[in-house]
Amino acid sequence: MNDREGIASPKRTKEIIAKHNFSFKKSLGQNFLIDQNILNKIVEAADLAPNKGALEIGPGIGALTEKLALGAGEVAAIEIDRRLIPILKDVLGPYGNVTVREADVLKVDLKAFFEEVFVRSEKVSVVANLPYYVTTPILMKLLEEKLPLENIVVMIQKEVAERMSASPGGKEYGSLSIAVQYYSEPELVCIVPRTVFIPQPNVESAVIRLKVREKPPVDVADEEHFFTLVQASFTQRRKTIANNLKARYFSQEGRERMESLLAEAGIEPSRRAETLSMEEYARLSGIFIREEIR
């Protein structure tokens, strides 16, 4: 199949929408991609092959699914909007390697789903144009559940992509940056203009690739404690690390003890959360655990 026959063109997309009398639901963040070049960049970044699988979340009318079916051995698509299921079955009929499931991905047991669907795949990647209103919950579910994933290549809001890939010291760097980089290596693939969607979204988009790590870059004794400490550190960005941690972990009388623990970790109490590296947070979490500060 060549690009001119693909779903992702304004003409073909409008034809499919008209044929099935489909109307967009703003509450589901539905924006259909109508640009073959962007689709090709997404698929290329996923590094698919016949011995690999691809999971798509929110396939819409199947523009990206079609590309995945041509590049991967096994493809699964999870769609929350039941109105799209018959459309997907219609347009994806020629592809015997695609499984479409009506479900809310946040409620799916993904480990069991992977075992059921990706029987022959040596590796699996998530490739998707995610609804922007649930981007972070979906990505954190994918990362935290420690699924057998190689890459996560997703189109998301540009601002969120910048936060996920940010380095310490900038205003984009925060608890989301640390959480994503703990589990993966993020890389911005491309910026996507609003004009390549029907309907056009109100924000700029970006494609980001998260190469899933085999092991985190830092040793953490208790992941839950580590992420709680990171979030507490960013509670009020304008405040110092000492003030944010005091509010979460210490009484007024405990400030001296807190500052001594920060000193042990090599962290000046006057620093702000966005200046600390993941390694510094891991070191501080280890000290707090040792001192039984939770």
VOVO-540155 format. One line per 10 residues: number of its first residue (from 1); their letters; for each residue z, y, x of N, C-alpha, C, CB. Coordinates in pm, whole numbers. Glycine has a CB too. Layout:
NUM> A> Z,Y,X,Z,Y,X,Z,Y,X,Z,Y,X; ...
***
This chain:
1> MNDREGIASP> 0,-120,86,0,0,0,0,124,89,124,1,-97; -91,218,67,-90,340,148,-9,448,79,-234,388,174; 12,557,153,100,663,105,52,726,-26,113,770,209; -81,732,-46,-132,798,-166,-95,721,-293,-284,812,-158; -69,592,-277,-33,512,-393,118,508,-418,-85,371,-376; 194,566,-325,339,558,-335,395,637,-452,402,607,-207; 517,603,-488,586,669,-599,617,814,-565,714,595,-635; 650,840,-438,699,972,-400,588,1076,-386,775,962,-270; 524,1107,-494,431,1220,-499,459,1292,-629,279,1174,-490; 436,1424,-635,463,1496,-760,389,1435,-879,425,1643,-744
11> KRTKEIIAKH> 262,1397,-858,179,1344,-967,236,1211,-1018,33,1325,-920; 262,1117,-927,308,984,-969,449,993,-1030,309,886,-848; 535,1077,-971,671,1092,-1024,667,1144,-1167,754,1187,-935; 584,1246,-1191,574,1303,-1325,516,1202,-1424,487,1429,-1323; 424,1120,-1376,365,1016,-1463,470,914,-1506,248,944,-1390; 551,871,-1411,656,772,-1440,760,830,-1536,724,724,-1310; 801,955,-1510,899,1021,-1596,845,1033,-1739,935,1161,-1539; 717,1072,-1750,656,1089,-1883,639,955,-1954,519,1159,-1870; 596,853,-1880,574,721,-1939,701,666,-2003,522,623,-1832; 815,687,-1936,941,631,-1983,1027,735,-2058,1020,576,-1865
21> NFSFKKSLGQ> 969,854,-2079,1039,959,-2152,1178,984,-2093,1052,922,-2300; 1181,995,-1959,1308,1010,-1889,1348,1157,-1880,1298,949,-1748; 1477,1185,-1900,1529,1320,-1883,1642,1317,-1780,1580,1378,-2019; 1646,1418,-1695,1744,1422,-1586,1884,1453,-1639,1704,1527,-1482; 1983,1386,-1580,2123,1413,-1612,2185,1490,-1496,2202,1282,-1640; 2218,1615,-1523,2278,1698,-1419,2411,1639,-1371,2299,1841,-1469; 2484,1575,-1463,2616,1520,-1429,2607,1408,-1326,2685,1468,-1554; 2488,1345,-1315,2470,1237,-1217,2402,1286,-1089,2388,1125,-1279; 2379,1415,-1080,2319,1471,-958,2182,1413,-927,2411,1448,-841; 2098,1400,-1028,1968,1335,-1010,1863,1434,-961,1922,1271,-1140
31> NFLIDQNILN> 1814,1410,-839,1705,1488,-781,1611,1389,-713,1758,1598,-679; 1489,1375,-762,1397,1275,-710,1312,1334,-598,1306,1221,-823; 1303,1261,-489,1228,1305,-371,1078,1282,-394,1275,1229,-244; 997,1383,-361,852,1372,-385,774,1402,-257,809,1469,-497; 828,1364,-143,763,1392,-14,758,1265,70,838,1504,62; 638,1215,96,623,1091,173,672,1107,317,477,1048,173; 650,1223,379,690,1242,518,841,1229,536,645,1378,568; 917,1288,443,1063,1277,451,1106,1132,431,1131,1369,346; 1045,1064,335,1076,923,312,1050,840,438,994,868,195; 938,868,503,905,794,625,1008,818,734,766,834,676
41> KIVEAADLAP> 1057,941,745,1160,971,846,1290,896,816,1188,1124,852; 1325,889,688,1447,817,649,1436,669,685,1473,832,497; 1324,609,649,1304,465,674,1296,437,824,1177,415,604; 1228,524,896,1217,507,1042,1355,511,1108,1125,616,1102; 1440,601,1062,1574,614,1120,1660,490,1095,1644,737,1063; 1628,416,988,1707,297,953,1673,177,1041,1685,262,808; 1558,182,1111,1520,74,1204,1517,-61,1133,1617,69,1323; 1440,-69,1026,1433,-191,946,1338,-294,1008,1389,-158,802; 1351,-418,963,1266,-527,1010,1274,-640,908,1310,-577,1153; 1180,-736,913,1182,-846,817,1308,-931,819,1064,-935,841
51> NKGALEIGPG> 1381,-930,933,1505,-1008,940,1629,-925,908,1520,-1070,1078; 1606,-802,856,1716,-712,823,1714,-679,674,1708,-583,906; 1833,-642,622,1845,-605,482,1870,-455,466,1957,-683,416; 1845,-405,346,1869,-263,316,1935,-251,179,1736,-181,321; 2041,-173,174,2108,-142,47,2081,3,13,2261,-170,56; 2029,26,-107,2008,163,-155,2104,191,-269,1861,184,-201; 2164,309,-265,2257,353,-369,2193,470,-443,2398,394,-309; 2177,457,-573,2112,562,-652,1962,567,-628,2172,695,-621; 1889,460,-658,1746,455,-627,1657,544,-714,1699,316,-639; 1710,597,-825,1627,682,-911,1512,603,-972,1572,801,-833
61> IGALTEKLAL> 1389,648,-946,1272,575,-999,1207,488,-892,1170,674,-1055; 1273,470,-778,1227,371,-681,1138,419,-570,1159,268,-751; 1127,550,-545,1039,601,-440,1080,549,-302,1039,754,-440; 1209,559,-271,1258,508,-143,1265,356,-144,1397,568,-111; 1302,298,-257,1313,152,-270,1182,85,-233,1354,112,-413; 1074,145,-278,940,92,-249,916,86,-98,832,178,-317; 953,192,-28,938,196,118,1026,90,185,972,335,171; 1147,75,134,1239,-23,192,1185,-164,173,1379,-11,128; 1127,-188,57,1072,-321,27,961,-359,125,1020,-326,-117; 889,-259,173,780,-283,268,831,-303,410,682,-168,264
71> GAGEVAAIEI> 954,-253,438,1004,-259,575,1114,-360,601,1054,-127,613; 1190,-397,498,1304,-488,515,1276,-623,450,1432,-426,456; 1350,-724,493,1334,-856,435,1396,-868,297,1392,-960,525; 1519,-815,284,1590,-820,157,1639,-679,123,1710,-920,162; 1615,-637,0,1653,-503,-45,1736,-515,-173,1528,-413,-68; 1846,-442,-178,1927,-434,-299,1944,-287,-337,2066,-502,-280; 1935,-258,-466,1951,-121,-515,2057,-120,-624,1816,-63,-568; 2157,-33,-608,2264,-19,-707,2247,114,-778,2405,-29,-640; 2228,108,-910,2201,228,-991,2302,237,-1105,2056,227,-1047; 2367,353,-1119,2469,372,-1222,2409,407,-1358,2565,481,-1179
81> DRRLIPILKD> 2289,465,-1359,2227,512,-1484,2143,400,-1546,2139,638,-1458; 2191,342,-1653,2122,227,-1713,1983,262,-1764,2204,171,-1827; 1956,391,-1791,1823,432,-1838,1716,408,-1731,1824,580,-1879; 1760,403,-1604,1665,386,-1494,1633,239,-1465,1718,451,-1370; 1714,147,-1515,1694,5,-1482,1557,-46,-1526,1804,-79,-1548; 1514,-22,-1652,1379,-69,-1690,1268,-2,-1610,1357,-44,-1838; 1287,125,-1573,1186,195,-1491,1175,126,-1356,1223,345,-1474; 1289,97,-1294,1290,32,-1162,1225,-106,-1170,1434,21,-1109; 1255,-180,-1274,1197,-314,-1289,1046,-305,-1307,1261,-389,-1408; 1002,-199,-1371,858,-178,-1393,789,-144,-1261,835,-65,-1496
91> VLGPYGNVTV> 835,-40,-1193,765,8,-1072,783,-85,-953,813,146,-1036; 894,-161,-951,920,-249,-837,879,-394,-864,1067,-245,-800; 812,-414,-976,767,-548,-1013,690,-622,-905,682,-539,-1134; 602,-553,-830,523,-623,-727,605,-673,-609,416,-531,-676; 730,-630,-598,809,-664,-479,915,-769,-512,876,-537,-422; 894,-889,-462,985,-999,-491,1111,-999,-407,916,-1127,-472; 1120,-907,-310,1237,-904,-222,1339,-797,-261,1192,-880,-79; 1327,-745,-384,1418,-638,-430,1507,-688,-543,1337,-514,-477; 1638,-663,-529,1736,-690,-634,1789,-558,-687,1852,-780,-582; 1781,-536,-817,1833,-413,-879,1958,-449,-959,1725,-345,-970
101> READVLKVDL> 2066,-376,-936,2191,-402,-1005,2242,-273,-1070,2298,-459,-907; 2270,-282,-1200,2330,-167,-1269,2481,-170,-1245,2298,-169,-1423; 2533,-68,-1176,2676,-64,-1144,2712,70,-1084,2715,-179,-1047; 2842,99,-1085,2898,213,-1013,2940,160,-876,3020,280,-1091; 2874,205,-771,2898,151,-637,3045,163,-595,2810,221,-534; 3115,264,-648,3256,283,-612,3345,175,-672,3304,421,-658; 3291,101,-769,3369,-6,-832,3320,-146,-792,3363,9,-983; 3219,-153,-708,3161,-281,-670,3237,-340,-551,3010,-266,-635; 3262,-472,-556,3316,-544,-441,3199,-567,-346,3385,-682,-485; 3186,-477,-249,3066,-478,-166,3060,-598,-72,3059,-351,-85
111> KAFFEEVFVR> 3173,-647,-26,3170,-765,60,3112,-884,-14,3312,-799,111; 3157,-904,-137,3104,-1014,-219,2956,-990,-252,3186,-1028,-350; 2921,-864,-278,2782,-830,-310,2691,-860,-191,2770,-680,-349; 2735,-826,-70,2656,-853,50,2635,-1003,68,2725,-793,176; 2741,-1081,46,2730,-1226,61,2633,-1286,-40,2867,-1292,47; 2628,-1226,-157,2540,-1275,-264,2395,-1239,-240,2585,-1219,-397; 2370,-1116,-196,2233,-1062,-192,2166,-1078,-55,2235,-917,-230; 2240,-1052,52,2179,-1053,186,2202,-1188,255,2236,-938,272; 2138,-1289,200,2159,-1426,246,2091,-1451,381,2107,-1525,142; 1972,-1395,398,1892,-1423,519,1893,-1309,619,1750,-1454,480
121> SEKVSVVANL> 1960,-1200,587,1954,-1082,674,2055,-1091,789,1981,-955,592; 2006,-1069,911,2093,-1070,1027,2177,-941,1033,2010,-1085,1156; 2118,-831,991,2187,-702,986,2149,-631,858,2153,-615,1111; 2235,-540,815,2209,-464,692,2233,-316,718,2298,-514,573; 2148,-232,663,2168,-87,668,2171,-31,527,2057,-19,752; 2250,72,506,2247,147,381,2148,261,400,2390,201,341; 2054,274,307,1953,379,314,1946,441,175,1812,323,362; 1976,571,164,1988,627,29,1977,779,27,2119,586,-32; 1935,829,-89,1945,971,-122,2065,981,-215,1810,1029,-190; 2180,1014,-159,2305,1004,-234,2325,1121,-330,2423,997,-138
131> PYYVTTPILM> 2383,1094,-448,2423,1205,-536,2528,1289,-463,2479,1152,-674; 2506,1419,-457,2590,1503,-371,2735,1512,-418,2531,1642,-364; 2757,1493,-548,2893,1510,-599,2984,1393,-562,2890,1526,-749; 2928,1281,-516,3012,1167,-475,2977,1120,-333,2996,1051,-574; 2918,1206,-254,2878,1168,-118,2994,1113,-36,2818,1287,-46; 3102,1192,-26,3213,1153,62,3282,1025,16,3314,1265,70; 3317,1011,-113,3380,884,-155,3293,762,-126,3411,889,-302; 3163,774,-147,3075,660,-123,3070,626,26,2933,689,-175; 3051,727,110,3041,701,253,3172,645,310,3003,829,327; 3285,698,265,3412,647,317,3437,504,269,3528,739,274
141> KLLEEKLPLE> 3394,472,149,3406,333,102,3323,240,192,3359,320,-46; 3200,281,222,3113,200,307,3173,179,445,2976,265,319; 3235,284,499,3290,276,634,3425,204,639,3305,415,692; 3511,233,544,3647,178,547,3652,30,515,3734,253,450; 3556,-19,438,3559,-160,400,3506,-253,509,3479,-181,275; 3467,-192,622,3426,-270,740,3322,-376,705,3549,-335,805; 3218,-331,641,3107,-418,602,3019,-448,723,3024,-353,488; 2941,-554,717,2853,-587,831,2730,-495,835,2808,-734,822; 2755,-367,863,2649,-267,860,2603,-229,1000,2697,-143,786; 2473,-202,1012,2416,-152,1137,2407,0,1133,2277,-214,1162
151> NIVVMIQKEV> 2340,52,1030,2322,197,1015,2348,238,870,2180,239,1058; 2388,363,854,2391,426,723,2303,551,736,2539,462,675; 2188,548,670,2096,662,677,2088,723,538,1953,619,728; 2139,845,524,2150,904,392,2106,1050,390,2292,892,341; 2050,1088,277,2022,1228,251,2141,1284,176,1889,1246,169; 2201,1388,233,2320,1448,174,2309,1600,185,2449,1397,244; 2407,1669,131,2410,1815,141,2418,1856,288,2530,1875,60; 2337,1952,330,2330,1993,471,2467,2032,525,2233,2111,486; 2544,2103,447,2676,2148,491,2767,2029,522,2740,2237,385; 2760,1925,440,2842,1805,460,2796,1729,584,2837,1713,336
161> AERMSASPGG> 2664,1721,604,2610,1655,723,2657,1725,850,2456,1652,718; 2661,1858,846,2707,1934,963,2855,1910,989,2682,2083,942; 2933,1896,883,3076,1868,901,3096,1729,960,3149,1880,767; 3020,1632,913,3035,1494,962,3001,1481,1110,2946,1401,881; 2906,1560,1156,2860,1548,1294,2921,1653,1387,2710,1558,1299; 3014,1735,1338,3069,1846,1415,3159,1799,1530,3148,1939,1324; 3159,1878,1637,3247,1854,1751,3370,1943,1741,3172,1879,1884; 3479,1910,1812,3599,1994,1808,3570,2137,1849,3707,1936,1898; 3639,2230,1784,3629,2371,1821,3555,2459,1723,3564,2381,1951; 3473,2400,1637,3395,2479,1543,3454,2477,1403,3254,2431,1538
171> KEYGSLSIAV> 3405,2568,1318,3461,2576,1182,3419,2458,1095,3418,2705,1117; 3311,2387,1133,3269,2270,1055,3357,2147,1083,3123,2236,1086; 3423,2147,1198,3502,2030,1241,3630,2021,1160,3535,2038,1392; 3655,1900,1104,3775,1883,1024,3809,1736,1009,3759,1947,887; 3892,1705,910,3936,1566,891,3819,1474,857,4042,1558,780; 3716,1526,787,3599,1445,755,3522,1410,883,3506,1520,656; 3509,1505,974,3441,1479,1102,3509,1363,1175,3442,1607,1191; 3642,1369,1181,3717,1267,1255,3705,1131,1187,3865,1307,1267; 3717,1129,1053,3708,1002,981,3572,936,1000,3735,1024,831; 3465,1014,986,3330,959,1000,3305,914,1144,3224,1062,957
181> QYYSEPELVC> 3349,994,1242,3323,961,1382,3414,850,1434,3341,1085,1468; 3522,822,1365,3608,709,1399,3532,578,1373,3740,713,1316; 3457,575,1264,3386,453,1225,3241,448,1270,3391,439,1076; 3182,562,1306,3038,564,1333,3001,675,1430,2960,581,1204; 2876,669,1477,2820,775,1561,2716,850,1478,2756,716,1693; 2749,974,1435,2655,1048,1349,2546,1120,1428,2731,1148,1265; 2428,1127,1367,2316,1199,1428,2233,1261,1317,2229,1104,1517; 2212,1391,1323,2126,1459,1225,1981,1422,1251,2145,1614,1231; 1913,1372,1149,1774,1329,1163,1679,1445,1133,1743,1210,1070; 1701,1514,1021,1615,1627,985,1679,1707,872,1475,1578,944
191> IVPRTVFIPQ> 1638,1832,863,1676,1919,751,1568,1908,645,1695,2069,798; 1610,1905,519,1516,1881,410,1516,2003,316,1553,1750,331; 1399,2066,295,1394,2183,206,1411,2143,59,1261,2257,224; 1454,2238,-22,1477,2211,-165,1348,2178,-239,1544,2331,-230; 1237,2226,-183,1108,2217,-255,1052,2076,-264,1008,2304,-187; 1113,1979,-195,1057,1843,-196,1128,1753,-299,1069,1780,-57; 1197,1816,-394,1267,1741,-499,1221,1786,-638,1419,1759,-485; 1228,1694,-732,1218,1725,-875,1346,1675,-941,1088,1660,-941; 1424,1761,-1009,1421,1908,-1000,1477,1953,-866,1501,1973,-1116; 1458,2080,-831,1507,2130,-703,1659,2147,-708,1439,2264,-667
201> PNVESAVIRL> 1731,2096,-607,1876,2116,-603,1911,2260,-566,1941,2019,-503; 2037,2296,-582,2082,2432,-552,2122,2450,-406,2198,2470,-640; 2124,2339,-331,2169,2346,-192,2065,2284,-100,2305,2274,-175; 2075,2317,30,1989,2254,129,2039,2113,157,1984,2338,259; 1947,2028,199,1981,1889,226,1953,1855,372,1904,1795,134; 2006,1741,414,1980,1691,548,1986,1539,546,2081,1749,652; 1911,1478,635,1921,1333,655,2008,1310,777,1778,1266,672; 2109,1225,762,2198,1193,872,2201,1042,891,2340,1248,847; 2204,999,1017,2220,857,1048,2358,834,1107,2109,807,1146; 2431,741,1047,2560,700,1100,2542,561,1159,2673,702,989
211> KVREKPPVDV> 2543,552,1292,2535,422,1357,2675,363,1358,2477,434,1504; 2694,256,1282,2829,200,1262,2879,137,1392,2828,95,1147; 2999,177,1430,3058,129,1556,3110,-14,1540,3173,222,1601; 3102,-91,1647,3162,-224,1647,3314,-213,1655,3108,-308,1764; 3362,-109,1725,3505,-81,1731,3524,69,1743,3574,-157,1850; 3636,123,1693,3659,267,1700,3667,316,1845,3788,304,1625; 3641,444,1868,3644,497,2004,3786,520,2058,3568,627,2008; 3887,510,1971,4026,527,2013,4109,410,1960,4084,663,1964; 4215,376,2033,4307,273,1987,4413,335,1897,4374,200,2107; 4424,285,1776,4520,336,1679,4604,220,1627,4447,410,1561
221> ADEEHFFTLV> 4736,234,1635,4825,125,1591,4826,111,1439,4968,150,1642; 4813,224,1369,4822,225,1223,4719,325,1170,4968,262,1173; 4606,276,1119,4498,365,1075,4542,457,963,4378,283,1029; 4621,405,869,4666,488,758,4750,606,808,4748,404,658; 4839,579,903,4922,687,960,4834,787,1033,5029,629,1056; 4739,738,1110,4649,823,1188,4575,921,1096,4549,737,1266; 4515,870,988,4437,957,899,4527,1050,818,4351,872,806; 4647,1005,785,4742,1093,714,4782,1209,805,4869,1014,669; 4807,1180,931,4844,1285,1026,4729,1384,1045,4883,1224,1162; 4607,1332,1055,4490,1420,1070,4477,1512,950,4361,1336,1088
231> QASFTQRRKT> 4488,1456,830,4476,1538,708,4587,1642,700,4478,1449,582; 4709,1603,738,4820,1698,737,4795,1813,834,4952,1627,772; 4732,1783,946,4706,1885,1048,4609,1991,998,4650,1820,1174; 4520,1953,905,4420,2046,854,4458,2105,717,4286,1976,843; 4583,2086,674,4623,2132,540,4590,2279,519,4773,2110,520; 4627,2362,614,4590,2505,610,4529,2539,745,4716,2597,579; 4398,2556,744,4324,2568,871,4368,2688,954,4176,2577,844; 4416,2792,889,4453,2912,964,4588,2897,1035,4458,3032,871; 4663,2796,994,4794,2774,1056,4781,2691,1183,4890,2705,957; 4883,2700,1268,4884,2621,1390,4913,2475,1359,4988,2677,1489
241> IANNLKARYF> 4883,2389,1455,4912,2247,1438,5062,2226,1415,4866,2166,1561; 5145,2306,1484,5290,2292,1471,5335,2326,1329,5363,2383,1572; 5283,2432,1273,5325,2473,1137,5279,2374,1031,5269,2612,1105; 5158,2322,1045,5110,2223,948,5189,2094,955,4962,2195,970; 5219,2048,1076,5293,1923,1091,5438,1940,1050,5284,1873,1235; 5494,2058,1074,5632,2084,1032,5645,2072,880,5679,2225,1079; 5547,2127,810,5551,2123,664,5542,1980,612,5437,2207,606; 5472,1893,683,5453,1755,637,5563,1660,685,5317,1704,684; 5608,1677,809,5695,1575,870,5836,1619,906,5629,1524,992; 5860,1750,920,5986,1795,977,6053,1901,891,5965,1848,1117
251> SQEGRERMES> 6182,1903,896,6258,2014,837,6260,2128,938,6404,1971,797; 6317,2241,898,6326,2357,988,6401,2321,1116,6394,2474,917; 6506,2239,1099,6588,2203,1215,6513,2112,1312,6718,2136,1170; 6407,2049,1262,6336,1953,1345,6224,2014,1427,6280,1846,1260; 6209,2146,1424,6097,2208,1493,6103,2184,1644,6095,2358,1464; 6222,2191,1699,6236,2171,1844,6191,2030,1884,6382,2195,1889; 6232,1932,1802,6193,1794,1830,6041,1779,1818,6264,1696,1733; 5984,1841,1714,5841,1832,1694,5766,1889,1814,5801,1905,1566; 5810,2003,1861,5741,2066,1973,5753,1982,2100,5797,2205,1998; 5863,1910,2114,5877,1823,2232,5780,1705,2222,6022,1772,2246
261> LLAEAGIEPS> 5758,1655,2100,5664,1545,2081,5520,1592,2104,5679,1485,1939; 5489,1714,2059,5358,1771,2086,5336,1787,2236,5343,1907,2014; 5441,1832,2305,5432,1849,2450,5407,1715,2518,5561,1914,2505; 5474,1611,2469,5454,1476,2525,5309,1431,2508,5548,1374,2457; 5247,1473,2396,5107,1438,2372,5011,1531,2445,5078,1442,2223; 5065,1632,2515,4982,1727,2587,4915,1829,2498,4878,1653,2664; 4982,1862,2386,4924,1953,2287,5013,2077,2272,4907,1882,2149; 4954,2192,2293,5028,2318,2275,5054,2341,2126,4949,2438,2336; 5179,2373,2086,5210,2394,1945,5130,2506,1880,5357,2423,1930; 5080,2599,1961,5007,2714,1906,4860,2683,1876,5015,2830,2004
271> RRAETLSMEE> 4814,2565,1913,4673,2530,1886,4651,2505,1738,4633,2405,1968; 4526,2520,1696,4489,2490,1558,4423,2353,1552,4395,2599,1501; 4425,2296,1432,4380,2158,1413,4238,2135,1463,4389,2120,1267; 4149,2233,1442,4008,2210,1476,3981,2205,1626,3923,2318,1415; 4083,2237,1709,4064,2231,1854,4103,2096,1913,4144,2340,1922; 4166,2009,1834,4213,1881,1886,4104,1774,1876,4339,1836,1809; 4094,1695,1981,3998,1585,1981,4056,1464,1909,3959,1548,2126; 3970,1369,1878,4016,1246,1815,4117,1174,1906,3897,1153,1783; 4093,1179,2036,4184,1115,2131,4323,1177,2123,4129,1126,2273; 4330,1308,2109,4461,1375,2100,4533,1337,1971,4443,1528,2107
281> YARLSGIFIR> 4458,1327,1861,4520,1285,1735,4570,1141,1745,4420,1298,1618; 4494,1055,1810,4535,915,1825,4663,907,1910,4422,831,1890; 4668,987,2016,4786,988,2103,4908,1037,2026,4762,1077,2228; 4891,1143,1950,5002,1200,1873,5049,1103,1765,4961,1334,1810; 4955,1036,1699,4991,937,1597,5074,825,1658,4865,880,1530; 5034,781,1778,5109,675,1846,5251,717,1877,5038,636,1974; 5270,841,1918,5403,893,1948,5488,902,1820,5393,1033,2015; 5427,950,1712,5500,960,1584,5543,822,1534,5411,1030,1477; 5454,724,1548,5488,589,1505,5604,533,1587,5366,496,1516; 5597,556,1718,5705,511,1806,5838,572,1765,5675,546,1951
291> EEIR> 5835,697,1726,5957,769,1685,5991,747,1537,5941,918,1711; 5909,662,1472,5930,629,1329,5924,753,1239,6065,560,1311; 5828,840,1273,5806,961,1194,5687,935,1102,5781,1087,1284; 5716,922,976,5611,894,876,5625,988,759,5617,747,828
***
